[in-house]
Amino acid sequence: MAQAPLRRPTTNEEANVKLLSELDARVSSLESQRYSWWVHWRELAEYILPRRMRWLYPYNQNWNRGVPLNQNIINNTATIAARTLAAGMLAGTTSPAKPWFRIAPTNAGLAEDYDAKVWLAEVVTRMMRIMAASNYYTSKGTQLLDEVIFGTSPMFIYEHPEKLIHCYVPSVGEYFCAVNGDFEVDTIARRYPLSTSQIVSTFGLDNCPDNVRGAYATGGASLNQEMTIAHVCEPNPAWSPDAGAGMDPYGVPKQFRFREVYWVWGQNTSKPLRMKGFNDKPFSALRWDVFGNDAYGRSPGMDALGDVKQLQFQEKRKAQALDKHVRPPMVADASMKNEPASLLPGAITYVPQLNNGVGFKPVYQVAPTIEGLLKDMQGVEMRIKDTFFNGLFQMMPTDTAVRTATEWDVRQQEKMILLGPVLERNDTEGLGPDIKRIFAICARAGIFPPMPDSLKQTTFKIEYVSMLSELQRGSATTAIERTFQVAGNLVGVIPNIMDNLDGDVAIREYGSLLRVDPRVMRPLDGVDQIRRARSAQEAAAAGLQTGATLADGAKNLSQADVGGGQNALQALMGGAPG
């Protein structure tokens, strides 16, 4: 491979040197602040999810990535329980099989605008197709698993030339977080490894420092040599609402709300690998529970760690008890020291007499009664499952009592209350930023149909229609059902009781609560037209029926002779024959 030409110094080289120096200092400071969390994460990984702990080891440690890391896990109840919770939340909040969110105008006056509702429904449909065609759902599953174990998990959403979006979830220990004045994560920094060939493929040869260019030119084994890449994504300090289209000293347009910088860590370079800006925040950062101004969250894994350690200890003691029962320590006469002995089934060991008894026997008999230990372990396993909310995703009750559908719904809604705060935080810190980011990418790519004029001067809000959110909202639909049920039962006693209920309002509110596709409901003016046409048809039919009845009566009267040369019709009309 030919030697690549050296780069020429850029005009803003001095500014770049200053920027990278500041970013180096900030990453080091964030690492120092994160140290106590790092220690805790490493312990969680060792006992629950060891394969996500790559960067929990010292950065300069050269170790085999395929080495078995689960040496502390004998009973994997906690690992399975964490996966159950993560999978349940993924299926319950972001199921790719059906719509789990919708977009609505913040202007209440547009709530019944049919064209607006149809356009927004089509937008959601196309966004979900984009998500399904990308790696969004697989990445979201990884993000949720990290959240339930480690308490914190960011995910980047980048634009992609083919799939439109591409997601990346950093490994635990790879990232550092910082929060703004509202205690929301607005800065993500990272350090992670890339090989020489990956660096060149990702950032381009011309943007690489001299040592990377030299290794790439050398080729061979040098292409697989790994270096540590640093990455910071943060609010753009130069941005302001009236910043215009100018540039900051580093070449990032001031119009971008966020900027990100990549560079080779530990290299004395005057140019970053990449620097770019974003109109919208390109990441979300899930946190299970947060206290004060902490940048990192607490998790069920942290709550269950004591039980997890106890379970591993009890599993070892149970195995030791069984081992001593099956293979007890033996005692033998001293004269047998160099004699052959066997404990295999059917084998014979010849021994001299020992104290007038058997010369080869167990030191002591171990007959462990492990029923109590097993019962206690089952209790510990149940506590671990409860800590990971596994009972919320148990679709059928464990008891055998017969329950009505209404009672079952009420029980599920009560259980969802336990996850209420977590789901609210996940909507705010996870799904909301994801949807806004993907919406912006799709809009810039021209994926959406033309927007109706009624929506061009309004903003939008996100409403969630997932299984878990609907279970939480189920009490509102239940109230409507019960109201109509009670009114229906009272009709026989109070015939005009239904006059209190507006069926049109009720059915539209019911459909809204259930997040029914707006195209299912006709617009109000369309309903009025149908009713007017029906009324006209009924009036015309009634008129025809009345005319036919009168004609039949007249015919019958004309055929009835009342004497004097008159029929009944003539007599009734006071007329003369003819």
Buried (B, 14 or more C-beta within 10 A) or exposed (E): EEEBEEBEEEEBEEBBBBBBEEBBEBBEEBBEBBEEBBEBBBBBBBBBBBEBBBBBEEBEEEEEEEEEBBEBBBBBBBBBBBBBBBBBBBBBBBBBEEBBBBBBBEBEEBEBBBBBBBBBBEBBEEBBEBBEEBBBBEBBBBBBBBBBBBBBBBBBBBBBEEBBBBBBBBBBBBBBBBBEEEEBBBBBBBBBBBBBBBBBEBBEBEBBBEBBBBBBBBEEEBBEBEBBBBBBBBBBEBBEEEBEEEEBEBBBBBBBBBBBBBBBBEBEBBBBBBBBBBBBBBBBBBBBBBEEEBBBBBBBBBBBBEBBBBBBEBBEEBEEBEEBEEEBEEEBBEEBEEEEEEEEEEEEBEBEEBEEEEBBBEEEEBEBEBEEBEEBBEEBBBBBBBBBBBEBBEEEEEEEEEEEEEEEBBEBBEBBEEBEEBBEBBBBBBBBBBBBBBBBBBEEEEBBEEBBEBBEEEEBEBEBBBBBBBBBBBEEBBEBEEEBEEBEEEEEEEEEBEEEEEEEEBEBBBBBBEBBBBEEBEBEEEEEEEEEEEEEEEEEEEEEEEEEEEEEEBEEBEEEEEEEEBBBBBBBEEEEEE
